[in-house]
């Protein structure tokens, strides 16, 4: 506590309060009206306005922090408990730091890093300016000088490489901001002048305290505990104090292990669910990942108070993982919507409409996920538009690479449009028979007769000759019966008429299609064709009806004194006929014995 009181007192004495700080350290204060309104933009119409705005806002921020230290110490508040006045001062300080970043060109900083990099740059630039001689304010170009052509290409602080770049605002007037090159080199500038005496009465290095202290959103009393740590833990290495490196390593290990256990449990529960429950459970994992990454990033930024490149890499990594995870979450959400729609009683799960709903929502999910990734890429500073423009050069190679995928996708669209089959249909494609189980984006799955699952690419399946047996409105019964040659013509007529009458009287036979005809006198039988359509689309039921009809045909043939011919050959032998000698060698044993008996 003593160390904290000494530091706070030193800060107050050094700054002499907010008004003194502005008067002595921050240059002229004639144009300070914008400080009173948080909505008023910082004046940047000339180099003098930009430099003055930055120094006023940075000075106001540090003065608010000093006042917050003083109030927190006087109130003797306990850890994690701060008064409303202290919270207000800290909030004002953070707001002034944010407004000070408006004097900087952060366009080359990834949007995900602009806030943290901007605040860090404010402290770096403030401490650098306090260690270099600044020109007389009257010698810095003002608005009138700019209108006469001064600082047409920007302006640099004399004797330094700290530069301002001129921009044209949306209203058409000039704006001067600290250049991106200056922002990028601020750590270099600070390291070069950090050991020089400060050009002001303030002797405290706010940047060093900002780097080694906890986050600004943490209670100020926590600062006491950090100062009471061994001195070696407060040493700065690569813009972080040793205690911050230790906390980062410990947080990463503990948080990573905890996240692994939680996500593993969520994945196990997802594997046990089915249907809509499974679709809901699948949302849990990406939501947890996004939440874990968000909390981890918040702890690194606002509690451990990482700064510089380390925080930049942490933020970029977290932002990237959150973007891809959110894209996956979007696709899972559209899958859930498809499951909810298909669960409606009006839609059969195995119908083509259900498959089409899945396909449409999956495509929409992919498109939305692509926009999410596109937006995330802009957040982490990737030149997305340059990448898109570059795709025009490599478009041919990409088109060739994805050609099979596009062919399968188009084939799937053709299957949905023409609807040669739907899920649940029994069909023949090529020389294979099977039942369609799924029509996806790139392939169709068919359960074959031997119960194996056959996957056919949509591009191939859509070009095959497909016979859909499930679309039949009736099954054809076409068969031939072979009667013996001994059957007389009158018997044959009675048999065909009886079979025809029996078929026409059957309730499952389409009477208009019945045809029973004597077709041919074959070598070993009289051929009769039976033709009729059975009014049953179910093949198993058709086979049962056909079996019953064939049994009745057998009874009719037997009742009329005929019989079915069997494949046979009759040899007639004439007594006294000699077999030519030259053919004796070809006779069988039976023929030779008969000839010898003659």
LUMLOKOL-877460 format. One line per 2 residues: for each residue y, z, x of C-alpha. Coordinates in Angstrom, 3 decimals, padded with zeros to 6 digits. Layout:
BEGIN
Y Z X ~ ... .
END
This chain:
BEGIN
000.000 000.000 000.000 ~ 002.408 000.802 002.856 .
001.901 -002.627 004.371 ~ 002.503 -004.255 001.005 .
005.715 -002.270 000.435 ~ 006.976 -003.207 003.885 .
006.286 -006.881 003.310 ~ 007.875 -006.899 -000.133 .
010.914 -005.039 001.204 ~ 011.198 -007.424 004.112 .
011.040 -010.357 001.756 ~ 013.781 -008.934 -000.446 .
015.993 -008.053 002.474 ~ 015.399 -011.447 004.063 .
016.232 -013.371 000.938 ~ 018.907 -011.030 -000.359 .
017.928 -011.844 -003.943 ~ 017.904 -015.170 -005.718 .
021.658 -015.756 -005.687 ~ 022.023 -014.956 -002.005 .
019.094 -017.211 -001.175 ~ 020.681 -020.117 -002.944 .
024.074 -019.494 -001.392 ~ 022.958 -019.018 002.216 .
019.689 -020.887 002.652 ~ 019.615 -023.554 -000.006 .
022.928 -025.200 000.605 ~ 025.551 -026.004 -002.001 .
025.005 -024.783 -005.518 ~ 027.650 -026.682 -007.424 .
025.156 -028.703 -009.449 ~ 022.640 -026.108 -010.574 .
022.723 -026.573 -014.322 ~ 019.269 -028.170 -014.289 .
017.776 -024.841 -013.122 ~ 018.590 -023.217 -016.450 .
016.569 -025.697 -018.519 ~ 012.894 -026.324 -017.768 .
013.174 -029.683 -019.544 ~ 016.050 -030.903 -017.402 .
014.842 -033.257 -014.633 ~ 015.813 -032.509 -011.078 .
018.708 -034.773 -009.971 ~ 017.444 -037.397 -007.519 .
020.047 -040.149 -007.834 ~ 021.114 -039.818 -004.208 .
019.724 -038.345 -000.982 ~ 022.139 -035.404 -001.309 .
020.979 -034.632 -004.869 ~ 017.301 -034.905 -003.925 .
017.596 -032.605 -000.916 ~ 019.714 -030.114 -002.846 .
017.372 -030.158 -005.859 ~ 014.346 -029.520 -003.664 .
015.955 -026.623 -001.780 ~ 017.268 -025.027 -004.974 .
013.933 -025.232 -006.785 ~ 011.869 -024.089 -003.784 .
014.324 -021.241 -003.161 ~ 014.201 -020.195 -006.820 .
010.394 -020.185 -006.705 ~ 010.231 -017.962 -003.617 .
012.907 -015.653 -005.056 ~ 010.853 -015.258 -008.248 .
007.759 -014.419 -006.194 ~ 009.697 -011.827 -004.200 .
011.005 -010.299 -007.434 ~ 007.482 -010.227 -008.837 .
006.281 -008.356 -005.721 ~ 009.090 -005.858 -006.132 .
008.400 -005.212 -009.826 ~ 004.663 -004.933 -009.275 .
005.185 -002.363 -006.506 ~ 007.734 -000.333 -008.450 .
005.551 -000.249 -011.543 ~ 002.589 000.976 -009.463 .
000.351 -001.030 -011.762 ~ -003.373 -000.931 -011.350 .
-005.568 -003.802 -010.312 ~ -005.816 -006.667 -012.850 .
-002.983 -005.173 -014.939 ~ 000.503 -006.651 -014.692 .
003.625 -006.069 -016.716 ~ 005.161 -008.759 -018.886 .
008.092 -009.009 -016.473 ~ 005.811 -009.665 -013.512 .
003.884 -012.311 -015.407 ~ 007.159 -013.949 -016.450 .
008.433 -014.062 -012.868 ~ 005.179 -015.575 -011.629 .
005.229 -018.124 -014.431 ~ 008.819 -019.077 -013.550 .
007.872 -019.380 -009.879 ~ 004.975 -021.713 -010.629 .
007.182 -023.791 -012.934 ~ 009.884 -024.127 -010.245 .
007.248 -025.158 -007.720 ~ 006.031 -027.802 -010.145 .
009.558 -029.076 -010.683 ~ 010.139 -029.152 -006.928 .
007.238 -031.597 -006.636 ~ 009.248 -034.036 -008.803 .
011.374 -034.743 -005.717 ~ 008.276 -036.098 -003.940 .
006.507 -039.424 -004.277 ~ 002.907 -038.363 -004.945 .
001.785 -041.795 -006.134 ~ -000.710 -042.109 -003.289 .
-002.323 -038.788 -004.142 ~ -005.216 -038.837 -006.570 .
-004.073 -037.557 -009.980 ~ -006.749 -034.849 -009.823 .
-005.097 -033.485 -006.634 ~ -001.403 -034.025 -007.364 .
-000.737 -030.505 -008.677 ~ -002.359 -028.606 -005.798 .
-001.239 -031.028 -003.083 ~ 002.273 -030.989 -004.518 .
002.620 -027.168 -004.462 ~ 001.162 -027.023 -000.956 .
003.628 -029.722 000.149 ~ 006.576 -027.785 -001.304 .
005.825 -024.757 000.896 ~ 005.203 -026.968 003.949 .
008.448 -028.905 003.503 ~ 010.452 -025.746 002.759 .
009.261 -024.027 005.943 ~ 009.811 -027.201 007.984 .
013.399 -027.631 006.751 ~ 014.171 -023.997 007.609 .
013.293 -024.670 011.257 ~ 015.249 -027.886 011.867 .
019.051 -028.330 011.909 ~ 020.200 -029.971 008.690 .
023.289 -032.188 008.488 ~ 026.445 -031.094 006.765 .
025.971 -031.708 003.011 ~ 029.161 -033.775 002.927 .
027.658 -036.218 005.412 ~ 024.623 -036.900 003.224 .
025.100 -039.927 000.916 ~ 025.920 -038.894 -002.638 .
026.001 -040.898 -005.864 ~ 029.349 -042.501 -005.040 .
028.106 -043.573 -001.616 ~ 024.936 -045.024 -003.101 .
026.994 -047.077 -005.553 ~ 028.899 -048.576 -002.633 .
025.674 -049.602 -000.894 ~ 024.789 -046.583 001.229 .
021.095 -045.692 001.743 ~ 020.038 -049.006 000.242 .
016.586 -048.809 001.835 ~ 016.190 -045.039 001.736 .
017.384 -042.223 003.942 ~ 015.975 -039.952 006.677 .
017.152 -036.502 007.732 ~ 018.895 -037.080 011.068 .
016.784 -036.153 014.061 ~ 013.539 -036.080 012.062 .
010.962 -038.414 010.544 ~ 011.372 -036.814 007.132 .
012.250 -039.787 004.979 ~ 013.258 -040.509 001.412 .
012.335 -043.754 -000.324 ~ 014.562 -045.435 -002.862 .
013.082 -046.373 -006.256 ~ 014.549 -047.930 -009.345 .
014.096 -045.660 -012.358 ~ 013.160 -046.899 -015.818 .
016.806 -046.599 -016.817 ~ 017.803 -048.886 -013.953 .
019.436 -046.257 -011.739 ~ 018.315 -045.404 -008.202 .
015.998 -042.508 -007.400 ~ 015.353 -040.987 -003.980 .
012.059 -039.204 -003.365 ~ 010.414 -037.880 -000.230 .
008.204 -040.758 000.857 ~ 004.374 -040.763 000.674 .
004.254 -041.058 004.475 ~ 006.362 -037.905 004.767 .
004.093 -036.024 002.331 ~ 001.010 -037.091 004.281 .
002.535 -035.921 007.599 ~ 003.946 -032.585 006.400 .
001.102 -030.555 008.020 ~ 001.858 -032.375 011.275 .
005.591 -031.668 010.968 ~ 004.980 -028.002 010.173 .
002.638 -027.524 013.142 ~ 005.272 -029.063 015.415 .
008.073 -026.655 014.348 ~ 006.211 -023.520 013.225 .
007.010 -021.677 016.475 ~ 010.711 -022.576 016.380 .
013.232 -019.991 015.131 ~ 014.181 -020.320 011.498 .
017.687 -021.605 010.714 ~ 018.189 -018.917 008.066 .
018.143 -015.167 007.668 ~ 014.723 -015.317 006.006 .
012.067 -014.493 008.584 ~ 008.972 -014.536 006.367 .
006.808 -017.655 006.458 ~ 006.048 -018.265 002.804 .
003.564 -021.017 003.647 ~ 001.451 -018.672 005.779 .
001.477 -016.062 003.029 ~ 000.672 -018.689 000.426 .
-002.287 -019.997 002.432 ~ -003.849 -016.618 003.236 .
-003.166 -014.917 -000.116 ~ -005.165 -015.081 -003.361 .
-004.179 -017.582 -006.037 ~ -000.804 -017.286 -007.718 .
-002.495 -016.669 -011.077 ~ -004.200 -013.531 -009.730 .
-002.596 -010.063 -010.093 ~ -000.167 -009.364 -007.260 .
-001.834 -006.023 -006.573 ~ -004.869 -007.960 -005.351 .
-002.672 -008.994 -002.441 ~ -002.812 -005.356 -001.202 .
-006.559 -005.481 -000.847 ~ -006.374 -008.733 001.108 .
-003.796 -007.234 003.505 ~ -006.037 -004.207 004.046 .
-008.840 -006.424 005.346 ~ -009.450 -006.542 009.134 .
-006.896 -008.666 010.908 ~ -009.466 -011.231 012.049 .
-010.183 -012.132 008.417 ~ -006.529 -013.157 007.970 .
-006.600 -015.679 010.822 ~ -006.009 -019.274 009.703 .
-008.530 -021.988 010.560 ~ -008.139 -025.481 009.095 .
-005.528 -024.252 006.591 ~ -007.785 -021.455 005.251 .
-008.017 -017.778 006.165 ~ -011.375 -016.511 007.435 .
-011.870 -014.417 004.292 ~ -011.405 -017.554 002.202 .
-014.118 -019.381 004.170 ~ -016.465 -016.442 003.641 .
-015.694 -016.298 -000.078 ~ -016.174 -020.058 -000.424 .
-019.588 -019.964 001.249 ~ -020.723 -016.946 -000.797 .
-019.414 -018.388 -004.060 ~ -021.122 -021.718 -003.417 .
-024.508 -020.105 -002.674 ~ -024.413 -017.641 -005.585 .
-022.997 -020.132 -008.030 ~ -025.420 -022.853 -006.984 .
-028.432 -020.544 -007.425 ~ -027.207 -019.307 -010.797 .
-026.504 -022.840 -012.003 ~ -029.984 -023.952 -010.903 .
-031.708 -021.167 -012.848 ~ -029.661 -021.752 -016.007 .
-030.093 -025.532 -015.933 ~ -033.821 -025.221 -015.247 .
-034.233 -022.997 -018.294 ~ -032.209 -025.413 -020.429 .
-034.330 -028.368 -019.263 ~ -037.527 -026.467 -020.082 .
-036.350 -025.735 -023.621 ~ -035.368 -029.390 -024.057 .
-038.865 -030.548 -023.137 ~ -040.380 -028.379 -025.871 .
-038.154 -029.707 -028.670 ~ -038.755 -032.787 -030.824 .
-036.654 -035.165 -032.921 ~ -033.115 -034.052 -033.715 .
-033.776 -030.699 -032.063 ~ -034.562 -032.473 -028.808 .
-031.415 -034.606 -029.086 ~ -029.357 -031.441 -029.587 .
-031.057 -029.658 -026.701 ~ -030.333 -032.596 -024.392 .
-026.599 -032.001 -024.930 ~ -026.884 -028.513 -023.497 .
-027.580 -029.517 -019.883 ~ -024.519 -031.781 -019.327 .
-022.283 -029.313 -021.187 ~ -023.444 -026.518 -018.877 .
-022.935 -028.711 -015.804 ~ -019.363 -029.552 -016.856 .
-018.630 -025.884 -017.583 ~ -020.111 -024.691 -014.271 .
-018.120 -027.248 -012.302 ~ -014.906 -026.352 -014.150 .
-015.312 -022.621 -013.487 ~ -016.253 -023.262 -009.840 .
-013.146 -025.390 -009.337 ~ -010.968 -022.770 -011.047 .
-012.322 -019.998 -008.813 ~ -011.713 -022.053 -005.673 .
-008.161 -022.936 -006.702 ~ -006.854 -019.877 -008.531 .
-008.852 -017.000 -007.044 ~ -009.820 -017.921 -003.486 .
-006.712 -020.122 -003.289 ~ -008.101 -022.904 -001.140 .
-005.429 -025.286 000.137 ~ -005.095 -028.514 002.065 .
-007.922 -030.944 002.613 ~ -010.616 -028.402 001.724 .
-009.269 -027.945 -001.805 ~ -008.758 -031.702 -002.080 .
-012.426 -032.370 -001.296 ~ -013.595 -029.623 -003.664 .
-011.445 -030.986 -006.489 ~ -012.545 -034.579 -005.896 .
-016.228 -033.612 -005.758 ~ -015.964 -031.516 -008.927 .
-013.973 -034.209 -010.728 ~ -016.488 -036.897 -009.750 .
-019.507 -034.882 -010.875 ~ -017.766 -033.905 -014.112 .
-016.935 -037.554 -014.811 ~ -020.516 -038.778 -014.405 .
-021.874 -035.783 -016.318 ~ -019.420 -036.397 -019.152 .
-020.509 -040.051 -019.243 ~ -024.126 -038.897 -019.630 .
-023.017 -036.458 -022.344 ~ -021.335 -039.310 -024.230 .
-024.565 -041.338 -024.233 ~ -026.530 -038.288 -025.421 .
-024.015 -037.777 -028.243 ~ -024.519 -041.347 -029.463 .
-028.296 -040.874 -029.249 ~ -027.878 -037.770 -031.411 .
-025.816 -039.758 -033.919 ~ -028.590 -042.358 -034.075 .
-031.203 -039.638 -034.638 ~ -029.106 -038.087 -037.425 .
-028.645 -041.443 -039.172 ~ -032.312 -042.402 -038.864 .
-033.315 -038.986 -040.223 ~ -031.862 -040.093 -043.570 .
-034.553 -040.561 -046.258 ~ -033.271 -044.072 -046.918 .
-034.280 -045.261 -043.430 ~ -037.843 -045.418 -042.177 .
-038.204 -044.329 -038.569 ~ -040.444 -047.289 -037.755 .
-038.292 -049.853 -039.560 ~ -036.293 -052.586 -037.850 .
-033.095 -051.059 -039.251 ~ -033.857 -047.833 -037.362 .
-034.390 -049.790 -034.148 ~ -031.188 -051.745 -034.739 .
-029.219 -048.525 -035.309 ~ -030.581 -047.112 -032.054 .
-029.666 -050.284 -030.192 ~ -026.111 -050.513 -031.571 .
-025.322 -046.854 -030.908 ~ -026.822 -047.041 -027.426 .
-024.675 -050.052 -026.593 ~ -021.586 -048.271 -027.927 .
-022.567 -045.214 -025.897 ~ -022.831 -047.314 -022.722 .
-019.422 -048.864 -023.373 ~ -017.727 -045.499 -024.002 .
-019.461 -044.015 -020.952 ~ -018.110 -046.952 -018.919 .
-014.571 -046.148 -020.071 ~ -015.139 -042.490 -019.125 .
-016.223 -043.496 -015.629 ~ -013.282 -045.905 -015.410 .
-010.850 -043.128 -016.344 ~ -012.530 -040.692 -013.958 .
-012.197 -043.226 -011.152 ~ -008.443 -043.390 -011.751 .
-008.318 -039.587 -011.705 ~ -009.854 -039.376 -008.232 .
-007.589 -042.110 -006.895 ~ -009.963 -045.060 -006.645 .
-008.166 -048.426 -006.825 ~ -009.951 -049.362 -010.027 .
-007.821 -052.370 -010.800 ~ -008.350 -053.678 -007.294 .
-012.090 -053.202 -007.722 ~ -012.005 -055.044 -011.037 .
-010.055 -057.879 -009.437 ~ -012.544 -057.977 -006.575 .
-015.368 -058.349 -009.050 ~ -014.072 -061.833 -009.742 .
-014.995 -062.788 -006.170 ~ -018.405 -061.165 -006.360 .
-018.939 -062.012 -010.003 ~ -021.431 -064.762 -009.245 .
-023.600 -062.479 -007.111 ~ -023.469 -059.745 -009.731 .
-024.323 -062.217 -012.493 ~ -027.342 -063.412 -010.546 .
-028.418 -059.837 -009.859 ~ -028.250 -058.764 -013.500 .
-029.529 -062.046 -014.950 ~ -032.992 -060.664 -015.833 .
-031.398 -057.656 -017.526 ~ -029.023 -059.866 -019.497 .
-031.871 -062.158 -020.496 ~ -033.860 -059.202 -021.792 .
-030.833 -057.846 -023.635 ~ -030.123 -061.222 -025.259 .
-033.820 -061.526 -026.085 ~ -033.612 -058.165 -027.853 .
-030.613 -059.364 -029.845 ~ -032.566 -062.479 -030.838 .
-035.484 -060.336 -032.001 ~ -033.124 -058.262 -034.137 .
-031.379 -061.334 -035.517 ~ -034.454 -063.444 -036.301 .
-036.671 -060.456 -037.090 ~ -040.014 -062.153 -036.361 .
-041.500 -058.667 -036.151 ~ -040.408 -055.133 -036.795 .
-041.687 -051.761 -035.708 ~ -045.079 -051.161 -037.316 .
-045.997 -054.858 -037.743 ~ -049.426 -056.086 -036.658 .
-049.054 -059.377 -034.833 ~ -050.494 -061.813 -032.371 .
-048.485 -062.991 -029.372 ~ -050.158 -065.253 -026.893 .
-053.818 -064.267 -026.835 ~ -053.160 -060.598 -027.603 .
-053.201 -058.673 -030.879 ~ -051.419 -055.388 -031.492 .
-048.994 -053.237 -033.490 ~ -045.280 -053.167 -032.529 .
-044.210 -049.611 -031.678 ~ -040.714 -050.061 -030.240 .
-038.112 -052.799 -029.757 ~ -035.725 -051.660 -027.034 .
-032.780 -053.035 -025.088 ~ -034.914 -054.747 -022.460 .
-038.539 -054.649 -023.632 ~ -040.855 -054.438 -026.638 .
-043.824 -052.067 -026.680 ~ -047.007 -053.110 -028.509 .
-050.128 -050.986 -029.092 ~ -053.096 -053.322 -028.509 .
-056.459 -053.224 -030.290 ~ -058.010 -051.188 -027.467 .
-055.174 -048.640 -027.882 ~ -053.420 -049.480 -024.622 .
-049.626 -049.748 -024.660 ~ -048.442 -053.205 -023.626 .
-044.800 -053.664 -022.561 ~ -043.406 -057.185 -022.875 .
-039.962 -058.208 -021.608 ~ -037.723 -059.249 -024.495 .
-036.835 -062.515 -022.753 ~ -040.531 -063.473 -022.788 .
-041.422 -061.965 -026.161 ~ -038.619 -063.809 -027.967 .
-039.902 -067.158 -026.626 ~ -043.562 -066.614 -027.561 .
-045.314 -068.003 -030.614 ~ -045.688 -064.844 -032.701 .
-048.071 -064.559 -035.650 ~ -047.035 -061.669 -037.885 .
-050.036 -060.596 -039.947 ~ -048.072 -057.817 -041.666 .
-045.807 -060.362 -043.384 ~ -048.684 -062.024 -045.320 .
-048.446 -061.849 -049.105 ~ -052.228 -062.450 -049.360 .
-055.308 -062.863 -047.192 ~ -057.314 -066.058 -047.119 .
-061.031 -065.889 -047.824 ~ -062.528 -069.038 -046.381 .
-066.256 -069.243 -045.790 ~ -069.165 -071.712 -045.819 .
-072.597 -071.116 -047.263 ~ -075.568 -073.279 -046.260 .
-078.225 -073.905 -048.912 ~ -081.698 -075.273 -048.255 .
-082.422 -079.003 -048.700 ~ -084.948 -078.129 -051.373 .
-082.069 -077.191 -053.704 ~ -081.777 -079.707 -056.506 .
-078.430 -081.180 -057.537 ~ -078.500 -079.423 -060.898 .
-079.098 -076.103 -059.154 ~ -076.264 -076.837 -056.739 .
-073.860 -077.556 -059.601 ~ -074.822 -074.349 -061.395 .
-074.395 -072.336 -058.191 ~ -070.899 -073.698 -057.413 .
-069.744 -073.272 -061.019 ~ -071.042 -069.687 -061.141 .
-069.365 -068.771 -057.852 ~ -066.076 -070.288 -059.004 .
-066.194 -068.438 -062.330 ~ -067.009 -065.171 -060.577 .
-064.042 -065.531 -058.184 ~ -061.565 -066.445 -060.911 .
-062.561 -063.444 -062.986 ~ -062.052 -060.982 -060.109 .
-058.732 -059.033 -060.457 ~ -057.960 -059.167 -056.708 .
-058.433 -062.943 -056.420 ~ -055.630 -065.428 -057.063 .
-057.348 -067.676 -059.649 ~ -054.978 -070.563 -058.982 .
-056.223 -070.860 -055.427 ~ -059.985 -070.702 -056.011 .
-061.902 -073.704 -054.735 ~ -065.715 -074.002 -054.455 .
-066.867 -077.455 -053.267 ~ -070.055 -079.135 -052.057 .
-068.789 -080.494 -048.759 ~ -071.588 -082.146 -046.861 .
-075.316 -082.798 -046.459 ~ -075.938 -081.511 -042.960 .
-079.051 -081.964 -040.875 ~ -080.509 -078.609 -041.804 .
-078.556 -077.464 -044.902 ~ -076.305 -078.320 -047.813 .
-072.774 -077.094 -046.929 ~ -070.696 -075.430 -049.663 .
-067.120 -074.253 -048.955 ~ -065.604 -071.232 -050.709 .
-061.796 -070.999 -050.578 ~ -059.611 -068.345 -052.295 .
-056.656 -066.049 -051.607 ~ -057.220 -062.306 -051.966 .
-054.180 -060.479 -053.302 ~ -054.163 -057.772 -050.662 .
-051.904 -057.580 -047.595 ~ -053.881 -054.713 -046.105 .
-056.490 -056.236 -043.857 ~ -058.968 -053.372 -044.193 .
-058.815 -053.577 -047.974 ~ -059.205 -057.350 -047.762 .
-062.406 -056.991 -045.757 ~ -063.843 -054.620 -048.365 .
-063.044 -057.056 -051.213 ~ -064.471 -059.949 -049.240 .
-067.668 -058.001 -048.604 ~ -068.091 -057.334 -052.321 .
-067.517 -060.998 -053.206 ~ -070.007 -062.250 -050.632 .
-072.673 -059.926 -052.012 ~ -072.081 -061.425 -055.453 .
-072.412 -064.922 -053.961 ~ -075.813 -063.939 -052.530 .
-076.918 -062.723 -055.972 ~ -075.802 -065.992 -057.617 .
-077.731 -068.104 -055.094 ~ -080.860 -066.012 -055.613 .
-080.523 -066.041 -059.432 ~ -080.471 -069.856 -059.492 .
-083.676 -070.224 -057.473 ~ -082.167 -071.370 -054.206 .
-081.913 -069.783 -050.798 ~ -079.769 -069.915 -047.708 .
-080.882 -072.316 -045.038 ~ -081.773 -071.036 -041.602 .
-081.241 -073.124 -038.463 ~ -084.645 -074.852 -038.003 .
-086.384 -078.135 -037.159 ~ -089.485 -079.604 -038.908 .
-091.845 -081.888 -037.022 ~ -094.039 -084.268 -039.085 .
-097.326 -085.506 -037.466 ~ -099.034 -088.695 -038.776 .
-102.823 -088.853 -038.289 ~ -104.046 -091.679 -036.102 .
-100.702 -092.445 -034.452 ~ -100.966 -092.805 -030.703 .
-098.404 -091.497 -028.352 ~ -097.218 -094.096 -025.860 .
-098.773 -093.479 -022.456 ~ -095.451 -093.474 -020.643 .
-094.274 -090.567 -022.809 ~ -097.350 -088.347 -022.297 .
-095.790 -086.737 -019.308 ~ -092.957 -085.474 -021.464 .
-095.152 -083.935 -024.201 ~ -095.554 -080.252 -024.472 .
-098.833 -078.380 -024.374 ~ -099.164 -078.299 -028.187 .
-098.694 -082.063 -028.573 ~ -101.211 -082.816 -025.810 .
-103.827 -080.627 -027.473 ~ -103.332 -082.338 -030.835 .
-103.669 -085.818 -029.320 ~ -106.816 -084.834 -027.476 .
-108.343 -083.639 -030.811 ~ -107.884 -086.991 -032.396 .
END
